[in-house]
Amino acid sequence: MARAPGQILIIGEQLRLRMHEEAGLIGDRRYHFRTYTCCIVGKDAVDWMVRTKEVTSRENAVKCMRLLQDNGVLHHVCDDHVFKDEYLFYKFRVDDGTLFIEPELEIYSKGIKLHQRICAAEDSFITSNNSKQKGKPSHSFTGTELVSWLIENGETKNHTEALDLGEQLMKVGILRNVQGGIEFQEDETVYQFVFDVRPCTPLYKALGVSLEEDLYGQKLLADAVERLGLSPGQQHYIHKLWSGKNEPFVNEDKSSRSSEDEGDSINQSGLKPVVLRHMTAEELTGKKSPYIPQNIRIMSDSVGFGFVVRGDGPCYVQTVDPSGPAASAGLKVRQYIQAVNGRNALTMNHKELAKEIMKGPMVDLVTLVHFRSISHE
């Protein structure tokens, strides 16, 4: 059974915290003289999930992680790979500040970040030791403690807003009443963040993923076959990729299509790591387009502009450094690039676009922003 996007975000955050605290899987790695911070190794993550019985097999683990990746929970450090059972580095988007979700799911992002800030505080009221000293379950707190902290730390302006936030977090399942109540109260009622509660259900069941009935994988293949007319050999290759095997494509089919065409078809069937589906230039700029142009000027610092673009035209913003110039200028993940320095960029691939961006210390962009994102800012 497919899970709602909000549920997947919660499950992903629970997994991230476990990989941080229990398994020690998340850390800095070095490859080709470059250090990648706060990342996991695909193979090591799969080893741990199989060992702890979070999944039924290595293939099952790959499917779980790809489902999380497709929902924006994690990504490859260079955004070059879907999740694979190999020595490749991946990061949870919460850890590198690139978590981007639809406006209607904003409360989930707010709850995740709020939990992080409370736990990071030196006098955190939900630390294990404090909870035990007060005779409460580990990692728990009272409604009064949460409301006071929200107001004192500027998270809300007053008691009314604090109570409303607590109610919203209860409604979406991020906060839970230890005694089983369904309303949030500013009193001595004891609560916990769901992220601090050890899941009793294995990961693959929580995500609704199984080897026997992988509806998501079946749909992916069916869509690829219908859209691209894949040959049996290409279908076999897609199955191998989905199971986490990075094997070279071998054309065993008698076909009039050239090997170059076949290679292009396979590449086009890959999952998009950030944008939910490819948009054409006509869809982005047509009369019925939900995208609105926005002018952004970015001045580079000593490191660069602080963002990465992907795509073969139109290109979109894949990653934004939260502390870089692009973020300060208002650039966000998933925005499409319509123009760069006065030039139409809708037909440029990401390499051509990057080359144009890097011509000087300043770049003028026209980005296309979905109207729903603007209306929720």
N, C-alpha and C positions, 0 to 999 in steps of 0.2 A: 504493500500500500504506500503510495507516494506521500511524502511529508510536505507540509506547508513550508514556504521559505523561512518564516519566522522560527519554526521548530528546528529547521536545519541550522540556523545561526546559533541557537542555544546549544544544540548538540555539538557543533563545531567548537564553541567556546569551552564547553566541558572537556572535550578531547584535548584542546590546546593546553588547558591548565594541568591536565593529567600528564601530558607529555613534558611539560615544564617541571612539575613538582615531583611526580612519582617516578617517571622513567628517565629523566635527565636527557631526553632526546634532542632538546632544542639548545643550540649553542652556536658559537662562531666556527666556521669552517674555511679552510684556505685551499684554493685551487688555481693553478696557473698564476702564481704570485699575486693573487687577489683574495682578500678576505671577505667572506659573506657572513654577515652578522645574524644571529638569532634565527637559524634555519634548521631544518631537519633533513636527514638523508632518506630518500625514498625507500631504499632497501632496509635500512635500520627500522624505519617506522613500520614497515610490513612485518619484519621479524617480531617486533614487540606486540603488534596486534594479534598475530597468530599465537604467540607464546601465552598471551593473557586471555586467549579465547574470545577476543572482541570480534573476531571474524571466523568463518569456517575454513578458509583457505587463503592462499596468497592472492589468487585471482579475485576472491571476494573482497579482500582488503583494498586492492586497486580500484574496484568498483565503488567502494565506500569513499575513498579519497577523491576520486574523480567527481563523484556527486557533490562533495564539499567544494571542490575546485570550481565546478560549473555554477555553483551558487555563490561564488565570490568569497568563500571562507579562507582559501589559501591559493597560492600561485607559485609557479616556478620562478626562481630568483631573477631570471632574465626574460621570463614570459615566453620561453621558447618550446616548452614541452607540456603536454598533459601529464598527469601523475603516472609514474612508471616505477616498477619494482627494480630499480637500478640505483647506481651511485650518482644520483642527481639531487640537487638542493632545492628545497621548497620552503616557503615562509607563510605563516599565518598572516593574513592582512592586518589583523589587529596589532601584530608585533612590529610592522613597518609603517603603520599609519595610512595604509591605502584601502582600508575597508570602505566600500561604497555600496550603499543599498538604496533601493527605491524609497521615495519619500514616505510611502504608506507603512514602511517598516522602520521608520526612524526611532520608534520607542525601543526597539531591540538594540540598536546601536547605542542609544543613550544609556540603556541598562548595563550593557557590557562595559562601556567606558566609566560609568559611575562606580561599578564594582571594582574596576582597576584602581581608580583614584582612592577609594576608601581603603582598600587593602594596602596601598602604597604609603598611606599616611603613617607617621611614626606612632601616633596615639590611636591607631585604628581600633574601633570598638567591636570589630568582628574577628579579631585574631583568636586563634585557638586557645591560648593561655587565658586571655581575659574572659572568654566565654565560660571556661571551666571554673574559674575563680568565682564567678557570679552564680554558679549552680545551673547554668543553662547548657544546652547541647553545644558541641563544638561548632565554631563559626556561626553563631547565632547572635541575635540582638533584639532589643525591644523596639516597638514603634516609636516610643519617645526618643530613644537614642538616634534613630535614623532621621527623624524630623529635625531634631536639634542640629545634627551634623549638616544636613542639607542647607539649613538657614545660615548657620555660622560660617560655612565655607562658600557661600554665594551661589550654590546650585539652584536655589529657589529664593524668591523675594520675601515670602511670608509663609505662615502656617497653611493657608489655604492651598497655595501652589505645592507645598511639600506633601500635603495629604493627597492632592490630586495626582502627583507623580507616583506616590506609593500605591495608589489605587490602580493606575495604569500598569505599573510593573506587576501587580498581582493579577490583573486581567489577562496579560499575555503569558503568564507563567514564569516570569523571571524572579519574582518574590513568592515565597510560600509560607503560610502560617503553620508553625510546627504543630499546633493543636488541631489543625484541619479547617479553620475558618476560611471564609471566602472574601472578607472585607478587610481593608487596611484601617487600623485604628492607632491614634496617637496615645498609647497607654503602655502597660507592661506586657502586652501580648508579645509572644516571642516569634520572630521571623528568621528566615534564612534566604540567602540568594541561592537559586537552584544550581549555580555554578559550583557551589561549595558542597553539594550533596553528591556522593558517589552514585553514579547510575547503576541501577540493578538490572538493566537490560543491556545485552551485548550491543556493540556499535552497529553491526549489520542489521539487527532487528529494529533498533531505534530509528535507523535511516530508512527502513523498509526495503533493504537490499538483500537479495538471495541469489545463490547460484542457479537454483532450479527455475526461478521465474524472474529473470532480470529484465523487467519491462522497459527500463530506460535504455539498456543496451540494444534490445530488439528494435525499439523505435528509432534509435540512431541509425542502425544499419538499414532499416526499411526506408527511412528518409533518404539516405545516401543512395540506395539502389534506385529509388524512384526519381530522384533529382538528377543523378549522374549516369544512370544506366550502367552500373558497374558490372564487370564480367565476373564469372565465378572465381577466378584467381584473385581479383581485386577484393571481392567479398571475403575471401579467406584471409587476406592481408589485414583487412579491417578488424576481423575477429581476433587476430593475433595482437594487434595494437590495443584493442579493448581489454584483453587479458593481461596487458602489461609487458608483452614481449616486443622488444625493439629489434625486430628482424628485418633485413632488407627485402624489398619487394622483388619477387621473381615472377616474370610473366610466363605462365604456362598455358595461356589460352591462344588459340589461333584467331587472330582478329586483324581487321584492316586498320585499326587505330595504331598510331605510332607509339613507341615507348615513351616519347616525350609527352604526348597527350595523356597517356595513362598516368604518368608521374604527376602531371598537373591535377588530374582528377582526384588522385589520392590525397594530395596536399590540400585541396579545397574541401575535402570532407572532414578535416580535422576540427576539433572543438575550438571555438573562439573563447579565450580565457577571460575576457572582460565584457565585451559587447554581447548581448544576448543573441543577436542575429545580424548578419551583414546588411547594411543599408546601401542602396545605390545612390548615385548623385541625384537622379531624378526624384527619388523618394525624399531625399533631404531638402531639396530646394523647390519642389513642386508646390502648386497652390494649396494642396491639402496637407502639406508637411507640418508636423507638430513641432518642428525645430525652429528656433529663433536665433538670428545672427547676434553675435556679441563681440565687440572689439576689445582686445587685450594686448597691452604692451608689456614686454618682459625684458628687464635688464639683467644680464648674466652677472654672477659673482665670480669669485676666483675658481670655483669648481665647475660651473656651467649654469644652464638654465633650470635644471632640476625637474625635468620631466622626460618621459619616453613615449614615442609614438609607434603605433603598429598599423598594419594594413597595407593593401595593394591598391588603394584608391577606391573610395575615400578612406583616408586615414583617421584614426581616433587616438585619443590620449589613453595610453595603457597604464602608466604609473606617474604619480606626482610625489616628489619629495616634500613631505609636510613642512619641512623647515627651509625649503629652497625658494628662489625668486618666483618661480611659476605659481606656487601656492599663494604667495603674498599678492600676486597680481590677480588672483581669482580663478586660475585654471584648475579644472577638476577632471577626474577620471571619467571616461566615456564621452567626453565632448568630441565632436568631429571637427576637423580642421577644414574650413572652406577656402581660406586664403592665407598666404604667408608673404609678408612684405609687398602687398599689392598684387601678387600673382595668384591666379586661380590654382588651388591645391587639390581639387576634388579628383583629378586624374593622376596625381603623383603617388608613387608607392612610398613606403616609409623611409627608404634609403634616400630617395630624391628629396623628400620633404626635410629630412634631417640635415642634408647637405645645404639646403637653402637657409634653414634656421641658423646653422653654424657660421654663416658668412660674416657676421658682425657681433658686437657685444650687446646689441639690442635687436629684438624681433617684434614685428607687429603681426598679430594673428587675428583672423576673423574665425571664431568658433561657432558651432551650431549647438545650441543648448535646448533640450526638450522642455517644453513650456511647463510641464509639471514640476520640474526641478526648480524653475524660477519662482513658481507660485508658492513653493514650500520653503523658500529661503527666509 
